[in-house]
Structures are given as C-alpha cells and as structure tokens.
C-alpha cells in the first residue's frame, strides 16, 4: 500500500509571486517613485479583467493612464523586480445582473484577442503572477464594496494603506479585509488506504451532471476538523473518520479561504442529501473519475469541478493515487 495521497500541485488560485509585504503599503515616498512604471489591472464588479492569448495573459495597463498618483480606490497588489502592481475597480455597470450558480461555470470560447473574463474561466490558465494578482484584486474589491460604512458607528469609511484597510471618518475605527474560513473535503471509502470510490455531490441550482466534493463554512467557535464532520453529516448524512489536511486556496466569491481535507466514510451508510442544499450525491469509482477528468463529458452524469478550484486539484490528485 502506498502512503496517503497529497495534492500534486498548488491549487490554481494559491499561486502568487509578487512581494506583498505590508510596510510598502504605507511607504508613500517609495510608492511615488514606483508609480510611473507601475502596472495596473482593471477589475469589474463581477471580478472580470481583460485577458488575452487564450486566457493565459492579463492585459494590464500603464499606471500613468490613471493619473500622476494612484486613484483613491486603488489597491496595491505587490511589487516584483522593481515594478509595483495595482488593482483599480471599474465603475459599476447598472445593467449587470447577478449570475446564477448554473451560469457561473459557463465559459465563452477563448481567443487570442482581449476578452473580459473572471477567475473561474482563466484562473487555471494564467501564469503564477497573473493568477495571484487577479485573485488578490478580486478579493480586495469584494471587501471594499461591502465595507463602506463603519461597523461601530455606521459612518462612512475611506480606503487607507494602499487599499488594505478602511478607516471610519467619524470614530477612526480601522477595519481590514475579511476572509471567511470554509472547509472542503474529499471523502473516500478507505479501501487500500486511498480508497477506490469517492463521494461526490451536486449542489442545488448547479447544472445537471456537475459534481464536486463537499464543502461548508466554519462556524464561530468551531475547529476546522469539527466543521468537516458536521458539514458532511448535514449535507449527505454520513459519518466520517480519519480527517486529514490537504491544502488551502483563496476563493474570492466573495471572500472565502477554502481549507481542504480528506476523510473516510462507509459507502454502505445511506446517503441523505440535505433538502434545498444538495440535489444529488453518489459514490463514484476511481476509474470513472479518471475518465471524466481525461475526457470531460465522456461519462454520463459526471462533469467535475473545473481547474480553477481547489476541488479540481483534490479530485485529480486522488484519482492519480494508487
């Protein structure tokens, strides 16, 4: 028997190469010196930016196109090789509507010409630098949109520290970007150590045939491992053992940190999908998972998580284990 499987590589949105150390954010003199040759990523409300070369390259812009100094709503994403990278939010489009979960994973054909696309579509295609920059920008702007008023007194807040904090204009209370912890767990049957079958589920509102591993938010006062056990019982009605950490990935939709685990359950235990939350749940063999990964759409009723998600990395790593 081989050892327990591990993630074969970093999840797509965990990749990052620029220096994002905090002192630079308050170093006005250095930021002023860096601004003329800085690069800027413009991001819209849906977390989309312009990408080219079939989704592999972010189309950034010269900082000087945005003025002689960083705009008040800009966020410093980091510095690399003497170049500062900033994110700037695009103005809201009042005609934009919220997309449904079923549409969230529907992608256009990728072209060499610039396209406005989000992390779901291109997060796994971008290089390490581009993936990290866009992930940070999307997460930061999602927080800014929801932190415009002070949590203590309700007064307006303003962006400070290069976009990494907001301060109340009345009581001076400072707030920082929120991250909500969530667990995501690949449950297998434990046969041979790494299992021969995996438990997959389709969320309510997902497209027909779309399956992934189970996930849920951590509650106040709850450990990550306790959350894994609770969420799986709540979502599909089975008890898990041998809970083990795999890795993590930011998931800025709008502000989650997905903490990945694996666990073991008994396939003989009845599956009871949570009403209104889980549409279907089933055990799937490793051979079928391998086929579904190699040839998407070739296995009936089995479309797996796309490459930008940690779920993809977890499932593909498990499928490659022996």
Secondary structure as GFF3:
##gff-version 3
##sequence-region A 1 322
A	DSSP	three_ten_helix	12	14	.	.	.	ID=ss1
A	DSSP	three_ten_helix	22	26	.	.	.	ID=ss2
A	DSSP	alpha_helix	28	35	.	.	.	ID=ss3
A	DSSP	beta_strand	39	43	.	.	.	ID=ss4
A	DSSP	beta_strand	49	52	.	.	.	ID=ss5
A	DSSP	beta_strand	57	58	.	.	.	ID=ss6
A	DSSP	beta_strand	61	62	.	.	.	ID=ss7
A	DSSP	three_ten_helix	63	66	.	.	.	ID=ss8
A	DSSP	beta_strand	75	80	.	.	.	ID=ss9
A	DSSP	beta_strand	83	89	.	.	.	ID=ss10
A	DSSP	alpha_helix	101	104	.	.	.	ID=ss11
A	DSSP	beta_strand	115	117	.	.	.	ID=ss12
A	DSSP	alpha_helix	119	122	.	.	.	ID=ss13
A	DSSP	alpha_helix	128	145	.	.	.	ID=ss14
A	DSSP	beta_strand	157	160	.	.	.	ID=ss15
A	DSSP	three_ten_helix	161	163	.	.	.	ID=ss16
A	DSSP	beta_strand	165	168	.	.	.	ID=ss17
A	DSSP	beta_strand	174	175	.	.	.	ID=ss18
A	DSSP	beta_strand	180	188	.	.	.	ID=ss19
A	DSSP	beta_strand	197	203	.	.	.	ID=ss20
A	DSSP	beta_strand	214	217	.	.	.	ID=ss21
A	DSSP	alpha_helix	224	236	.	.	.	ID=ss22
A	DSSP	beta_strand	241	251	.	.	.	ID=ss23
A	DSSP	beta_strand	256	264	.	.	.	ID=ss24
A	DSSP	beta_strand	278	285	.	.	.	ID=ss25
A	DSSP	alpha_helix	286	294	.	.	.	ID=ss26
A	DSSP	alpha_helix	310	320	.	.	.	ID=ss27
###
